Amino acid sequence: MNYTKQSLRGAYQFERLKPQRDENDSGVFVSQESLSQFLDSCRRREISDLTVSRYRKQLEDLYRYLPEDKTIRYGTLEKWREVLLESGYMNTTVNAYLSVTNVYLDFIGRREYQLPDRLKPVIEAQPELNRAEYLRLLETARRLGKDRVYLLIKLFGTVELSVRELPKLTVETIRSGKMIVDLKRSKHIVRLPEVLQKELLAFAERKGLESGPIFLTRDGRAMNRAYVTRMIRAICPAANVAENKGSTRCLQRLYQSTRASLESNISLLVDQAHERLLEQEQLEIGWDDASMAY
């Protein structure tokens, strides 16, 4: 079982075995010990900490889904796939969950329970959230007293940040005004606007948080994309905003389009200032046709 980093990411490319189904299917027991051993093996193969952390989260979600006896049987992963889809996960995300599960099953020598069939990516026209709708979402969240939803909307609408990086948004990083995240093994600095920084610190103070992440689920786990999206969409009707626009992706696209528009305006202003500079220099020292010597 000497997998390379590439093979771990492409687990669905393994040889596809047709499981031999029997009437007395006892399944395979998933133990916390075997999950830890699998993750340790990933580290030994020099898989990045960020990727191993993602594997852990995905396998923990699987473990919580499994029945009380923590056993995978024939059909278990098919049912889990349906649960993930119904929870709002995209096909590519569901494929990632199943891929790491397949690799884990191979690691413990139980490939017959793998679910190698991949879902095809769904290409849909993405809805566009405009700035007026964004402001209505903020105003509605504030009016309803949903301070956590208000701050999440503002965070993803004003900062280039992915949901998986939310645990890095701690009281300490907010005080510093910036956070450093790993993006494809390179460091990326995310700066927090001062107005957002003040609101986040005020929120942490109201909640009695002196350190650590400020956005967690009610049971203390990291928020995933589906969780955050459900929170935002819950206030969309009251804000008169289409529910399919109430997502972190739409907020991030609004941030990107706003930045692009501002940068375009700045570029135009630079071009105009440069043109005026050239015209002024031409008036001062430029040759005209009458004074040019031939």
ZIQUI-V447734 format. One record per residue. N is the residue number from 1. PSI is psi in degrees with one decimal (NA if undefined). OMEGA is omega in whole degrees, 0 to 359 (* if undefined). D_CENTER is the distance of its C-alpha to the mean C-alpha in Angstrom with 2 decimals. Layout:
# ZIQUI-V447734
n: {N & N}
psi: {PSI & PSI}
omega: {OMEGA & OMEGA}
d_center: {D_CENTER & D_CENTER}
This chain:
# ZIQUI-V447734
n: {1 & 2 & 3 & 4 & 5 & 6 & 7 & 8 & 9 & 10 & 11 & 12 & 13 & 14 & 15 & 16 & 17 & 18 & 19 & 20 & 21 & 22 & 23 & 24 & 25 & 26 & 27 & 28 & 29 & 30 & 31 & 32 & 33 & 34 & 35 & 36 & 37 & 38 & 39 & 40 & 41 & 42 & 43 & 44 & 45 & 46 & 47 & 48 & 49 & 50 & 51 & 52 & 53 & 54 & 55 & 56 & 57 & 58 & 59 & 60 & 61 & 62 & 63 & 64 & 65 & 66 & 67 & 68 & 69 & 70 & 71 & 72 & 73 & 74 & 75 & 76 & 77 & 78 & 79 & 80 & 81 & 82 & 83 & 84 & 85 & 86 & 87 & 88 & 89 & 90 & 91 & 92 & 93 & 94 & 95 & 96 & 97 & 98 & 99 & 100 & 101 & 102 & 103 & 104 & 105 & 106 & 107 & 108 & 109 & 110 & 111 & 112 & 113 & 114 & 115 & 116 & 117 & 118 & 119 & 120 & 121 & 122 & 123 & 124 & 125 & 126 & 127 & 128 & 129 & 130 & 131 & 132 & 133 & 134 & 135 & 136 & 137 & 138 & 139 & 140 & 141 & 142 & 143 & 144 & 145 & 146 & 147 & 148 & 149 & 150 & 151 & 152 & 153 & 154 & 155 & 156 & 157 & 158 & 159 & 160 & 161 & 162 & 163 & 164 & 165 & 166 & 167 & 168 & 169 & 170 & 171 & 172 & 173 & 174 & 175 & 176 & 177 & 178 & 179 & 180 & 181 & 182 & 183 & 184 & 185 & 186 & 187 & 188 & 189 & 190 & 191 & 192 & 193 & 194 & 195 & 196 & 197 & 198 & 199 & 200 & 201 & 202 & 203 & 204 & 205 & 206 & 207 & 208 & 209 & 210 & 211 & 212 & 213 & 214 & 215 & 216 & 217 & 218 & 219 & 220 & 221 & 222 & 223 & 224 & 225 & 226 & 227 & 228 & 229 & 230 & 231 & 232 & 233 & 234 & 235 & 236 & 237 & 238 & 239 & 240 & 241 & 242 & 243 & 244 & 245 & 246 & 247 & 248 & 249 & 250 & 251 & 252 & 253 & 254 & 255 & 256 & 257 & 258 & 259 & 260 & 261 & 262 & 263 & 264 & 265 & 266 & 267 & 268 & 269 & 270 & 271 & 272 & 273 & 274 & 275 & 276 & 277 & 278 & 279 & 280 & 281 & 282 & 283 & 284 & 285 & 286 & 287 & 288 & 289 & 290 & 291 & 292 & 293 & 294}
psi: {50.5 & 78.0 & 146.2 & 169.2 & -40.1 & -39.8 & -30.4 & -39.4 & -23.4 & 45.9 & -27.2 & -9.8 & -0.6 & 161.7 & 130.1 & 111.1 & 140.8 & 112.5 & 142.9 & 101.5 & 133.4 & 161.2 & -23.9 & 54.4 & 108.8 & -15.7 & -169.5 & 128.0 & 130.3 & 110.7 & 152.6 & -33.9 & -44.1 & -33.9 & -43.1 & -40.8 & -39.0 & -46.1 & -36.3 & -38.1 & -33.2 & -42.6 & -39.0 & -25.1 & 10.7 & 31.6 & 139.5 & 152.5 & -37.4 & -42.1 & -42.9 & -39.0 & -38.4 & -41.0 & -43.6 & -44.9 & -42.8 & -41.5 & -32.2 & -38.6 & -40.6 & -45.9 & -41.8 & -30.9 & -33.4 & 152.6 & 178.5 & -32.1 & 0.3 & 48.7 & 133.8 & 125.2 & 175.4 & 128.4 & -15.7 & -46.6 & -31.2 & -42.6 & -39.5 & -38.9 & -42.2 & -38.3 & -42.5 & -42.7 & -41.8 & -23.9 & -4.1 & 5.2 & 143.7 & 159.2 & -41.1 & -36.8 & -41.9 & -41.1 & -39.1 & -41.2 & -46.9 & -31.9 & -48.4 & -32.0 & -41.7 & -41.3 & -41.1 & -45.1 & -36.7 & -40.3 & -39.1 & 7.5 & 28.2 & 59.5 & -17.8 & -15.6 & 4.7 & 153.9 & 88.5 & -15.5 & 126.2 & 145.2 & 143.3 & 140.4 & 139.1 & 118.0 & 110.5 & 153.1 & 121.1 & 129.6 & 150.0 & 125.8 & 122.1 & 171.8 & -34.7 & -40.5 & -39.4 & -44.9 & -33.6 & -36.6 & -45.0 & -46.6 & -40.4 & -44.5 & -40.4 & -43.0 & -34.7 & -2.1 & 21.5 & 74.7 & -34.3 & -43.2 & -42.6 & -48.3 & -34.6 & -41.6 & -47.2 & -38.1 & -52.5 & -16.8 & -11.2 & -5.8 & 141.6 & 94.3 & 138.6 & 158.7 & -38.3 & -14.1 & 1.1 & -39.8 & -20.8 & -8.8 & 84.0 & 168.6 & -38.4 & -44.9 & -33.3 & -41.8 & -35.9 & -19.7 & 3.0 & 159.4 & 147.2 & 123.5 & 155.8 & 123.5 & 104.3 & 47.6 & 14.5 & 150.9 & 137.5 & 122.8 & 123.7 & 119.7 & 137.0 & 125.4 & 146.1 & -40.3 & -38.9 & -41.0 & -46.1 & -41.5 & -38.4 & -41.8 & -37.2 & -38.5 & -46.3 & -39.5 & -41.7 & -35.0 & -2.4 & 27.8 & 122.1 & -16.6 & 168.0 & 179.7 & 145.7 & -12.4 & 104.2 & 161.7 & 171.3 & -24.6 & 16.8 & 12.4 & 162.9 & 142.0 & 139.0 & 175.2 & -42.4 & -38.0 & -48.4 & -41.7 & -41.4 & -39.9 & -42.9 & -43.8 & -22.8 & -26.2 & -1.8 & -45.5 & -41.7 & -26.1 & 1.0 & 45.7 & 133.8 & 135.7 & -31.5 & -6.8 & -8.6 & 72.7 & 160.7 & -31.8 & -44.2 & -38.7 & -39.9 & -37.6 & -35.9 & -43.9 & -46.9 & -42.1 & -35.4 & -44.9 & -43.7 & -39.5 & -43.5 & -42.2 & -36.3 & -42.3 & -41.2 & -41.2 & -39.6 & -41.8 & -38.6 & -45.3 & -42.5 & -40.8 & -39.3 & -40.3 & -42.5 & -37.8 & -45.1 & -40.2 & -41.3 & -43.0 & -36.0 & -40.8 & -35.1 & -45.2 & 7.3 & 152.0 & 140.2 & 171.1 & -34.9 & -32.0 & -3.8 & 132.1 & 141.9 & NA}
omega: {182 & 184 & 172 & 178 & 182 & 182 & 177 & 181 & 182 & 186 & 182 & 180 & 179 & 176 & 185 & 180 & 174 & 184 & 176 & 183 & 176 & 185 & 180 & 183 & 180 & 178 & 180 & 181 & 179 & 181 & 176 & 180 & 181 & 177 & 179 & 179 & 178 & 180 & 176 & 179 & 177 & 179 & 180 & 177 & 176 & 171 & 184 & 179 & 180 & 180 & 179 & 178 & 178 & 177 & 181 & 181 & 181 & 180 & 175 & 176 & 177 & 183 & 179 & 181 & 186 & 179 & 186 & 180 & 176 & 184 & 173 & 177 & 176 & 180 & 182 & 184 & 175 & 180 & 180 & 178 & 179 & 179 & 179 & 179 & 180 & 179 & 176 & 179 & 177 & 181 & 181 & 179 & 178 & 177 & 180 & 177 & 183 & 180 & 181 & 175 & 177 & 180 & 177 & 180 & 176 & 181 & 181 & 175 & 180 & 182 & 182 & 180 & 179 & 173 & 188 & 184 & 182 & 174 & 177 & 177 & 178 & 180 & 182 & 174 & 184 & 179 & 180 & 176 & 179 & 187 & 178 & 178 & 177 & 180 & 177 & 177 & 179 & 182 & 181 & 179 & 179 & 181 & 181 & 180 & 180 & 186 & 180 & 178 & 178 & 183 & 177 & 178 & 181 & 180 & 183 & 177 & 183 & 183 & 177 & 186 & 177 & 182 & 183 & 179 & 180 & 180 & 179 & 178 & 183 & 176 & 181 & 181 & 179 & 178 & 181 & 180 & 179 & 176 & 180 & 180 & 177 & 178 & 182 & 176 & 174 & 182 & 182 & 181 & 176 & 180 & 180 & 176 & 186 & 181 & 178 & 179 & 180 & 181 & 179 & 180 & 177 & 177 & 180 & 179 & 179 & 182 & 180 & 181 & 179 & 179 & 177 & 182 & 179 & 178 & 177 & 175 & 182 & 178 & 171 & 180 & 177 & 178 & 172 & 185 & 182 & 180 & 181 & 180 & 179 & 180 & 182 & 183 & 180 & 180 & 182 & 180 & 180 & 180 & 183 & 177 & 179 & 185 & 181 & 175 & 181 & 180 & 178 & 179 & 179 & 178 & 179 & 177 & 176 & 178 & 183 & 181 & 177 & 178 & 181 & 179 & 179 & 180 & 178 & 179 & 179 & 179 & 179 & 179 & 178 & 179 & 181 & 179 & 179 & 179 & 178 & 178 & 180 & 179 & 179 & 178 & 179 & 179 & 185 & 187 & 183 & 175 & 168 & 186 & 185 & 185 & 181 & 178 & 181 & *}
d_center: {30.50 & 29.91 & 26.61 & 25.25 & 21.64 & 21.57 & 23.07 & 20.50 & 17.73 & 20.13 & 21.58 & 22.26 & 24.86 & 27.09 & 30.49 & 30.23 & 32.70 & 34.17 & 34.31 & 37.77 & 37.49 & 40.19 & 41.29 & 41.03 & 37.37 & 36.74 & 33.19 & 31.47 & 30.79 & 27.39 & 28.16 & 26.09 & 28.30 & 27.49 & 23.71 & 24.32 & 26.63 & 24.14 & 21.49 & 24.41 & 25.39 & 22.00 & 22.51 & 26.03 & 24.84 & 22.99 & 19.48 & 17.18 & 16.38 & 12.62 & 13.16 & 15.72 & 13.58 & 11.14 & 14.47 & 15.80 & 13.20 & 13.65 & 17.38 & 17.64 & 16.29 & 18.96 & 21.53 & 21.12 & 21.50 & 24.65 & 28.01 & 30.05 & 31.61 & 28.22 & 29.51 & 28.05 & 30.64 & 31.01 & 28.89 & 26.50 & 23.55 & 24.40 & 24.30 & 21.00 & 19.50 & 20.93 & 19.53 & 15.93 & 16.66 & 18.41 & 15.54 & 13.60 & 11.49 & 11.80 & 14.49 & 12.60 & 10.43 & 13.83 & 15.49 & 13.38 & 14.43 & 17.94 & 18.17 & 17.78 & 20.09 & 22.56 & 22.64 & 23.28 & 26.07 & 27.55 & 27.48 & 29.60 & 31.78 & 31.02 & 29.84 & 31.75 & 28.98 & 26.24 & 24.65 & 24.39 & 24.15 & 20.91 & 19.72 & 19.97 & 17.06 & 17.69 & 18.13 & 18.47 & 19.38 & 16.47 & 17.82 & 18.20 & 18.01 & 20.88 & 21.58 & 24.20 & 21.91 & 19.32 & 22.29 & 23.54 & 20.35 & 20.74 & 24.48 & 24.21 & 21.85 & 24.33 & 27.32 & 26.17 & 25.57 & 21.86 & 21.07 & 17.76 & 16.54 & 18.25 & 16.49 & 12.92 & 14.02 & 15.64 & 12.93 & 10.40 & 13.64 & 15.11 & 12.76 & 10.48 & 7.57 & 3.77 & 3.65 & 4.58 & 7.00 & 8.58 & 11.33 & 12.46 & 13.37 & 16.81 & 20.14 & 21.31 & 18.68 & 19.16 & 22.88 & 22.57 & 20.76 & 18.25 & 15.74 & 15.43 & 12.31 & 12.58 & 11.43 & 13.23 & 15.84 & 16.61 & 16.48 & 14.81 & 16.21 & 14.49 & 17.44 & 17.62 & 20.15 & 23.19 & 23.24 & 19.73 & 20.68 & 23.83 & 22.26 & 19.72 & 22.71 & 24.85 & 22.39 & 22.32 & 26.13 & 26.55 & 24.63 & 26.67 & 23.85 & 25.29 & 22.69 & 19.39 & 16.03 & 16.72 & 13.96 & 14.56 & 15.63 & 19.41 & 20.08 & 18.32 & 15.23 & 11.63 & 9.87 & 7.50 & 6.18 & 9.83 & 11.36 & 10.20 & 11.11 & 14.39 & 15.22 & 14.98 & 16.81 & 19.47 & 20.85 & 20.68 & 24.24 & 25.71 & 24.20 & 25.54 & 22.22 & 21.40 & 18.94 & 17.05 & 16.27 & 14.80 & 11.05 & 8.20 & 8.58 & 12.24 & 12.02 & 10.29 & 13.00 & 15.55 & 14.81 & 15.17 & 18.28 & 19.75 & 19.54 & 21.03 & 23.77 & 24.67 & 24.82 & 27.00 & 29.28 & 29.61 & 30.49 & 33.11 & 34.56 & 34.86 & 36.66 & 38.98 & 39.78 & 40.55 & 42.82 & 44.68 & 45.17 & 46.70 & 48.93 & 50.17 & 50.98 & 52.75 & 54.92 & 55.82 & 56.58 & 56.08 & 58.95 & 60.12 & 62.20 & 65.50 & 65.23 & 63.96 & 66.63 & 67.24}
